[in-house]
Amino acid sequence: MPERLRSGRPLRPAPDAAPLDTSPIHGAVHTVPPITVAVASHSPLEPQWDQLVRGYHYLGYQKLLGHRLKYLACLEGRPVAALSFSAPARVLRVRDQWIGWTAAQRRAHLDRIVNNSRFLILPWVAVQNLASHVLARTLTRLPEDWAARFGPRPWLVETFVDPARFRGTCYRAANWHALGPTFGSGKQGPGYVYHGAVKEVYVYVLAPRFRHLIGCERQACGPSHRPPPSLAKVEDLQMILRHAGWSPALVPWVTLTEADCAAIADALVAFHARFHACFGRIEHRRLGLAYLAGLLSTSPAKSVEPIALAFLDADAVRPLQRFMKSYRWDHAAMEAAHQALLAETLADPDGMLTVDSCEFPKKGRESVGVARQYCGAVGKVDNCQSGVFVGYASRKGYGLVTSRLYLPQSWFTPEQAQRRKDTRVPEDLLFQTKPQIAQELLARLAETHRFPATWLGCDTVFGADWAFLDAVPPGTHYFASVRANTLVFRTRPRVSVPRYRGRGRKPTKPRVTRGRAVPVSTLAVSTRCPWTPVVLAEGAKGPIRAEVAALRVYPAQGGLPREAPLWLFLRRTEDGQLKYAFSNAPADTPLAELCRAATLRWPIEQCFQDGKSQVGMDHYEHRSWPAWHRHMLYVFLAIHFLLRLRIQFKKNAGPHAAAGATPRGSSVAGQDPDADACARPRALPYAAKLHRLSLAPEEAAGIAFESSMKDPL
């Protein structure tokens, strides 16, 4: 395949390369002098061929065993292109189906196929139609040259084109046949392993009567991953999934084989079957299974149309859109079934429920809930949608449980009535803030008794809302992130109604008369802050180290201290970033337990990262209220399936697992119960004496107003 510098990195010749004339060559094939093609193998041209391919082809070049024939194309003595041909793939599904031969016939005649393993047009050459011209010139002499050196005269030539880099234009222009994609596996040892790098297969016929010579007939087949439009049953889609393109990142620490991929497809079908009772028609099962498979596939776009074209057919685009928007199936029952299955896997008395918001940038203004608001994805106010999500984390792993789209207050004005109707917003929906939505979602979860939790984690949006924090049920301790400018009193200040001085209105409201609130960031930079170095968890690149401190403080609310003291948990990362959190955990809570709570806050952020990077959480193009929530539910199912899949692979690790491989902490793979970086911190490397700070009596604190401004600790 011709290299056109689309590899994302500048190509340079090898350090030991001889000087080359790299001045530009422009023109068209019919205007430049004749192109000569010569065999470079075992000739004075071979070192130059090796130098060019090693330096300028994105795959490089290494000497390989087996037959290999090299060609160098020159223009007036200057090289313009380099090609090589070598032994073909032993087994290639789309090629073998296209030929129609049996396994025995393939073994007998495989030496009649050669592979175009390298094709390079040098980067300073810009001659129109050069690639297809060089291909044609080379193929006219290839049969004789190959037969003279290696014996059998070839009947076919094959090649692989990486669709992420090239479009295969020169091969089509030279009359090659496009057969379809590979499965995404490669030779390793005695068998094949799945790597997920799908290539397009092209063949060129050198002997038109090759099937007659073999004694076979061409089989009728379409692209391996897409069924004919007439297939409309769930069973047909199940067979398609066995040959779908699955990402190797599904189980990062395992080298997948083709048998593993078939097992994954079967597991996905069985997993989705757990929700069949939620659908009104069998066709809904097929559409839902295709949508879930599309979210888990390697497709770069995971919206309705690409999913329908990849796993169904062109006629299924509109039905799949309606399936997500208006078809009657029980969303609430499906979410309840998902929660019940997730609880079976993750429920633990020491777990944490986590609430957080997640934003999705949008260019248009017609999608439900779109408004100019703060967008965490871009770090500024922008046009976006925002949702409130509830996740659950324990020592066993983590996942997303439920969600609801946040509808800004501007959407509830009379002028927006038609817009709400068009996007199918429920007529009885009233405006709620994000903390109010989260409180309602948590109340519904509490009624199910499925997710026991010692902790409730939240980010600064919810940590700044005292009404939300005060509503946390007894027995559950919150661990709430707060902003750096949040005010606290280090000790209980003196509060009283100021004495009336004889002028103005008589004071009736209490005020702080002794003591002063300071930002939590001021406490963090104090020289008296008791920082303790800890290892919070094992990450993908090694231990996650930090310095932590825990202080008992009185948060300020409306200028006055709150009645009861709280823990202020400070965390300073190795790059100097500071994080702050309040917790209403008991005063005798060990620092190790607060550190564990801090790590349990991370998984929901990891879910968002995995959702957007792996299962198309932000790829949707839905505009309506039902479709948004249905899409998010299927994202939850996809993350849930990955969790179950990876736990199963961990239990059944076979001989094909990569040696020494461990789950990566930067993906859902970290949900391994033995090595989860987010679910269980390592032993904390500090002295046996726990660094927990109880509130000293005010008279013993000895912190005068003036000194508190210098060093509030």
C-alpha positions, 0 to 999 in steps of 0.5 A: 500500500503506498505510504502518503505520510498519513501515519501521524508522524514524520517519516525519516530515513534510517540514521545510517542511510546514504544521502538521497536526492529528495528534490520534488518530482511533479507531473503526471505519468504521461508527461514524465519520462518512462518509469522503469521497474527492476528486480531489486532482490539479490542485486546492487539495488537491494541495499537501496530498497532496504534503506528506502522502505526502512526509512519511509514506510510506516511499517518499516522493514525487517528481513523475514524468512520465506520467499520475498521478491523486491522491486524498485521503480525509477524515473531517470535513475531516481527511485520513486517507488518500492514494492515487495511480494511474499508468501500469502496469509495461510487462512483468510476468510474473505479471500477463501470464501471468494475463491470457493476452495476447500481446506484441502484445495487451499493446502494444495494450491496456496503457493499459487498466491503471493502477497503484496507486502510493501508498497511505497511511493516516496514522499517527495514524489507527486506524479499523478497516477503513478501508484496504479501505473507502477502496480500495473507495470510490476504485475505484468512481469511478476509471474515470470520473475516469481516462477523463475526464482521460486517455482510455481507460477502465481495465479493471484496477488493479495494485499491488505490496506489499513482503512485508518490510513488509506482508501485503497484508491490506487488498487481499485484504479489498477483493477484489483477486487475489494473483498471486504475486511479481515477478522482482525486476528494475526498469526502468533505461535501455532494459532491466531490471536485477535488484535482488532486491527481490521484491514481491507483485503484486495486481490488481483487475478493473474490467471483468469481460469484459476478456479478451473485449475483449482476445481472449485466455484466461487461462493456467494457471500457479502461483507462478513460483518453485515447480513443480507437485508432479508435477514430479520430474526434475532438468530441471524444477528446472533450469528453475525455477532460471532464475526463482528469486530470486537475491540481488543480493549474489551479485556486488555490483559488477555490476548483474544483468540478467534474462539474468545471473540465467538464466546464474547458474542455468545455471552453478549447475546445471553446477557441481552436475553436477560432483558427480553421481558422488557420488550413488547415484540421480538423485533425489539430484541433484535434492534436492542441487541444490535444497538448494544453490540454497536456500542461495544464494537470498534466502529469509530461512530456509534450513533444509530445509522452506523450501528444499523448499517454495520449490524443490520441493514440500510432499511433498519436505520429508521426502525432503530431510530424509532426503537430509541425514541418512540417504540413501546418497550419498558424502560423502567423495567429494563433499568430495574433488571440492570440494577438487580444484576449489577447488585448481584455482582457489586453489592457490598456493605462497605460500598459507596453510592456516587452522584456526579454530573456529566456534560455532552457538547452539542452544536445545535439547539434543538436537542432536549435540554441543550443550553449554554451552561458550564460544560466539564468536557471543555472546561467552560460555559458552552452549548451542551446537555448535562445529566445527573448520574448515580454510580456504585463502587465497592471492593468488587468493582463499579458501574453506573446505576441510573441517571436523569437529564438535567433540564435548565430553568430556561426550558420551562418558560411558556415560550419553550412549550412547543420545544418541550412537546417536540422533544417529548419532555414529560408534561408533568416535569417540573424544574429541579436543580441537579442536587434535587434530581440526585436526591430523588434518584437516591431516594428511589434506589434506597427503596430497592435496598439493592445497593448497601452503602456506608458512603455517599460520594459527590463532586463540588456541585452537590458538595456545596448544597447543604440541603442535599448533604443534610438529606443523607440518611442516617448510617450513611456518611458523605464524602463531598468534594468542595471548592478551594474557596469554601469557608471553614472555622478551625475551632468553634467561634463565639456567636452571639447577638451583638449588643445594642449600641443605642443607634439604628435598628436593634440587632436580632440575628446572631453573628460571629463575635470571636474567630474568623472563617478562612478558605480551606485552601488557606489551611492546606498551605499552612506550615502546621497542616499535618500532611501524611504521605500515602499510597492510595492505590495501584494505577496503570503506571504504578502506585498512586501516591499522594499526601493527605491530611484530615482536620476537624472543622466547622464549615461556614454557612451563611457566615455562621458555623454549622452546629456539628464539626466535620472532617476536612480531607485534604489531598495533594497529588504528586504534581501539586494539585490540591483536592478538598472534601467534607465528610460527616464520618464519626470523629474517630474515623481512621485516616485509612478509611477516609483514604478509602472513601477518597478512592471510591469517589474515582470510579464514577469519573472512570465510568464517564471516561470509559463510556466516552472512549469505549462505548459511545456515551457521547456519540448519540445524535438523539434529540428527544427525552426518551431517546436520551435516557434509553441511550444512557441505559444501553451505555450502562448495560455496555459498561455492565457487560464489560465488568461481567466479561472481565471478571469472567476472563479473570476467573478463567485465565487460560494459557493464551493470557499474556504473560505477566499481564495485569488489568490496566487501572485506566480502564474498566479492566481495573474492575478486577476484585484483586487488583482494582486501583479504584476499589481498594487502596493498598496498605498505607505506608505510615506509622501505626499511630493513626493521624486523626485529629479531634477537635480540641476545646476552644479554650485550649486552642489558643488561637487568637484572631490576629494569629489565625490570619497568619497561620489558621492551624 
